Amino acid sequence: MTAHVMHPMASPDSCPALVLNADFRPLSYYPLSLWSWQDAIKAVFMDRVNIVSEYDTVVRSPSFDMRLPSVVSLKSYIKPSRTPAFTRFNVFLRDRFACQYCHTRDELTFDHVIPRSKGGLTTWENVVAACSPCNLRKGDKMPAAVEMFPAQKPYAPTVNDLHRNGKLFPPNYLHESWLDYLYWDSELEP
């Protein structure tokens, strides 16, 4: 999967800022840590960020002109969370956006390996990505009853696990000023 590079555009709304931590690493890869141009300018005026790179696009007010930031770095380091939030999106990311029963990437839902009706909990260790047809086929049955076992045993991922998987799914569009701060494995297909 190759990312397309955006070129400077006239509309400020098409000029998000890549947000880096104080160590110049993105706050997150997936979703990519981006701020709207308004939030980036506000952070500049509140002296919370350094401007690392700018777009050619300029915003004007009666008292000043300013090129929009394309990359900003936080002045204060934010310690990354050690445990990711349990969300549907993060389950899909852990499972690389593939059904854990048939490997399709279409119509993803999530499935309780041990059904809730049988005492299964909504936890990292019991939920997997599943396409709608597989989820319907499994229904509220135990895996052995329908001979449907997840390709990988569900587990609680680390932030690094999710970042590593996120790098397999780069955004479709990247501004050239961001490329020195983003490290996707361009040869790996999701």
C-alpha positions as a printed NumPy array, in Angstrom:
array([[  0.   ,   0.   ,   0.   ],
       [  1.593,   3.27 ,  -1.023],
       [  0.631,   6.629,   0.377],
       [ -0.054,   9.551,  -1.896],
       [  1.607,  12.82 ,  -1.027],
       [ -0.621,  15.879,  -0.741],
       [  0.539,  19.091,  -2.308],
       [ -0.118,  22.497,  -0.785],
       [ -3.749,  23.482,  -1.207],
       [ -5.41 ,  26.848,  -0.867],
       [ -8.111,  25.853,   1.633],
       [ -7.02 ,  25.956,   5.29 ],
       [ -9.42 ,  23.076,   5.984],
       [ -7.202,  20.839,   3.849],
       [ -4.122,  21.695,   5.945],
       [ -4.082,  19.592,   9.113],
       [ -0.974,  19.665,  11.299],
       [  0.906,  16.493,  12.189],
       [  1.364,  16.515,  15.974],
       [  4.632,  15.165,  17.35 ],
       [  5.486,  14.541,  20.953],
       [  8.469,  16.444,  22.377],
       [ 10.678,  13.531,  21.238],
       [  9.547,  14.157,  17.616],
       [  7.539,  10.945,  17.364],
       [  3.851,  11.123,  16.362],
       [  1.514,  10.977,  19.342],
       [ -0.183,   8.143,  17.492],
       [  0.134,   6.449,  14.129],
       [ -3.341,   5.039,  13.83 ],
       [ -5.269,   7.135,  13.859],
       [ -2.534,   9.519,  12.839],
       [ -2.169,  12.366,  15.339],
       [ -3.484,  15.344,  13.391],
       [ -4.937,  18.663,  14.505],
       [ -7.103,  21.03 ,  12.502],
       [ -5.382,  24.231,  11.405],
       [ -7.408,  26.119,  14.038],
       [ -6.217,  23.865,  16.874],
       [ -2.617,  24.097,  15.647],
       [ -2.701,  27.915,  15.559],
       [ -4.331,  28.04 ,  18.992],
       [ -1.557,  25.797,  20.39 ],
       [  1.086,  28.076,  18.802],
       [ -0.411,  31.173,  20.429],
       [ -0.726,  29.394,  23.77 ],
       [  3.   ,  28.545,  23.47 ],
       [  2.349,  24.791,  23.806],
       [  4.028,  23.726,  20.555],
       [  6.965,  24.521,  18.318],
       [  6.348,  24.871,  14.588],
       [  8.545,  22.333,  12.816],
       [  7.284,  22.83 ,   9.26 ],
       [  4.733,  24.997,   7.462],
       [  2.405,  24.87 ,   4.487],
       [  2.514,  27.522,   1.778],
       [ -1.081,  28.37 ,   2.76 ],
       [ -1.408,  31.635,   4.684],
       [ -4.197,  32.757,   6.994],
       [ -4.691,  36.451,   7.584],
       [ -6.308,  38.62 ,  10.2  ],
       [ -6.307,  42.411,  10.474],
       [ -3.223,  42.255,  12.682],
       [ -1.085,  39.417,  11.272],
       [ -0.368,  36.922,   8.488],
       [  0.682,  33.377,   9.315],
       [  1.652,  30.351,   7.28 ],
       [ -0.235,  27.333,   8.554],
       [  1.836,  24.796,  10.497],
       [  2.118,  21.403,   8.785],
       [  4.142,  19.797,  11.598],
       [  4.186,  20.844,  15.255],
       [  5.977,  19.348,  18.236],
       [  4.732,  19.568,  21.79 ],
       [  6.948,  21.565,  24.145],
       [  6.151,  19.193,  27.019],
       [  6.626,  15.457,  26.63 ],
       [  3.468,  13.399,  27.068],
       [  4.189,   9.94 ,  28.364],
       [  2.401,   7.496,  26.061],
       [ -0.306,   5.368,  27.625],
       [  0.93 ,   1.88 ,  28.414],
       [ -2.446,   0.231,  27.971],
       [ -4.657,   0.975,  24.988],
       [ -8.36 ,   1.615,  25.446],
       [-10.678,  -1.286,  24.678],
       [-12.599,  -0.007,  21.66 ],
       [-14.09 ,  -1.612,  18.571],
       [-11.513,   0.193,  16.432],
       [ -8.607,  -1.058,  18.562],
       [ -9.932,  -4.641,  18.391],
       [ -9.988,  -4.323,  14.594],
       [ -6.484,  -2.842,  14.62 ],
       [ -5.152,  -5.636,  16.872],
       [ -6.687,  -8.162,  14.448],
       [ -5.326,  -6.256,  11.422],
       [ -8.795,  -5.432,  10.088],
       [ -9.428,  -9.074,   9.16 ],
       [-12.096, -11.549,  10.221],
       [-10.442, -13.989,  12.59 ],
       [-12.504, -16.855,  11.146],
       [-12.294, -16.427,   7.354],
       [ -9.749, -13.558,   6.946],
       [-11.996, -11.311,   4.844],
       [-11.784,  -7.557,   5.416],
       [-15.424,  -6.884,   4.509],
       [-18.355,  -6.107,   6.822],
       [-16.348,  -6.304,  10.057],
       [-18.147,  -6.593,  13.371],
       [-16.843,  -8.014,  16.594],
       [-17.582, -11.419,  18.033],
       [-17.546, -12.716,  21.6  ],
       [-15.594, -16.003,  21.328],
       [-17.433, -17.253,  24.404],
       [-20.899, -15.766,  23.786],
       [-22.284, -13.313,  26.317],
       [-25.284, -15.627,  26.692],
       [-22.845, -18.269,  27.973],
       [-21.086, -15.916,  30.417],
       [-18.495, -14.457,  28.013],
       [-17.266, -10.974,  28.861],
       [-16.582,  -8.005,  26.598],
       [-12.819,  -8.008,  27.133],
       [ -9.667,  -8.095,  25.01 ],
       [ -9.305, -11.814,  25.803],
       [-12.8  , -12.728,  24.56 ],
       [-13.521, -10.43 ,  21.584],
       [-12.247, -10.783,  18.011],
       [-12.91 ,  -9.076,  14.684],
       [-15.421, -11.085,  12.651],
       [-17.215, -10.441,   9.39 ],
       [-21.   , -10.32 ,   9.531],
       [-21.514, -13.713,   7.79 ],
       [-19.128, -15.508,  10.204],
       [-20.596, -13.719,  13.209],
       [-24.112, -14.744,  12.152],
       [-22.996, -18.328,  11.444],
       [-21.371, -18.644,  14.87 ],
       [-24.273, -16.919,  16.612],
       [-24.371, -17.622,  20.342],
       [-22.648, -20.999,  20.061],
       [-19.342, -22.041,  21.6  ],
       [-16.426, -22.3  ,  19.111],
       [-16.215, -26.11 ,  19.322],
       [-19.949, -26.516,  18.622],
       [-19.599, -24.856,  15.204],
       [-15.896, -25.651,  14.635],
       [-15.056, -21.956,  14.37 ],
       [-11.859, -20.981,  16.129],
       [-10.159, -17.565,  15.847],
       [ -6.969, -17.505,  13.748],
       [ -5.194, -15.908,  16.706],
       [ -6.128, -16.226,  20.334],
       [ -7.554, -12.881,  21.495],
       [ -5.214, -10.963,  23.801],
       [ -4.798,  -7.56 ,  25.402],
       [ -2.415,  -5.718,  23.046],
       [  0.2  ,  -3.221,  24.097],
       [  0.333,   0.267,  22.633],
       [  3.372,  -0.931,  20.654],
       [  1.344,  -3.835,  19.199],
       [ -1.28 ,  -1.389,  17.951],
       [  1.335,   1.052,  16.618],
       [  3.112,  -1.79 ,  14.793],
       [ -0.179,  -2.932,  13.231],
       [ -1.164,   0.664,  12.474],
       [  2.014,   1.098,  10.444],
       [  0.665,  -1.589,   8.088],
       [ -2.249,   0.719,   7.217],
       [ -0.84 ,   4.148,   6.347],
       [ -3.239,   6.971,   5.494],
       [ -4.051,   7.48 ,   1.832],
       [ -2.648,  11.005,   1.815],
       [  0.457,  12.374,   3.473],
       [  1.929,  15.839,   3.185],
       [  5.598,  15.737,   2.148],
       [  6.603,  17.662,   5.29 ],
       [  5.36 ,  14.724,   7.418],
       [  7.406,  11.994,   5.789],
       [ 10.555,  12.41 ,   7.908],
       [  8.485,  11.684,  11.041],
       [  6.443,   8.724,   9.833],
       [  7.796,   5.248,   9.403],
       [  5.507,   2.891,   7.546],
       [  6.766,  -0.318,   6.021],
       [  5.79 ,   0.467,   2.453],
       [  6.465,  -3.073,   1.216],
       [  4.131,  -4.72 ,   3.732],
       [  0.581,  -5.274,   2.565],
       [ -2.154,  -5.349,   5.2  ]])
